[in-house]
Amino acid sequence: MGKLTSAVNFFRESWAELGRVKWPTRKEIVSYTIVVLITCVIMAALTFGVDIGIARLLKLIGLGVQ
């Protein structure tokens, strides 16, 4: 019974802790999501640019794919 009691206490305390969390508002979630999407687009563009740049550099020195 000790393990069952411990598990029940764990879940009871976890549920109580969730009540103390300051959850973000809908407006905050939307703004955070927009920031993440913009960051992903910027990072993808930078990665693409570096990839193209390295490919052109390798082609210029004769090591790139024709």
Rosetta blueprint (number, residue, H / E / L):
1 M L
2 G H
3 K H
4 L H
5 T H
6 S H
7 A H
8 V H
9 N H
10 F H
11 F H
12 R H
13 E H
14 S H
15 W H
16 A H
17 E H
18 L H
19 G H
20 R L
21 V L
22 K L
23 W L
24 P L
25 T L
26 R H
27 K H
28 E H
29 I H
30 V H
31 S H
32 Y H
33 T H
34 I H
35 V H
36 V H
37 L H
38 I H
39 T H
40 C H
41 V H
42 I H
43 M H
44 A H
45 A H
46 L H
47 T H
48 F H
49 G H
50 V H
51 D H
52 I H
53 G H
54 I H
55 A H
56 R H
57 L H
58 L H
59 K H
60 L H
61 I L
62 G L
63 L L
64 G L
65 V L
66 Q L
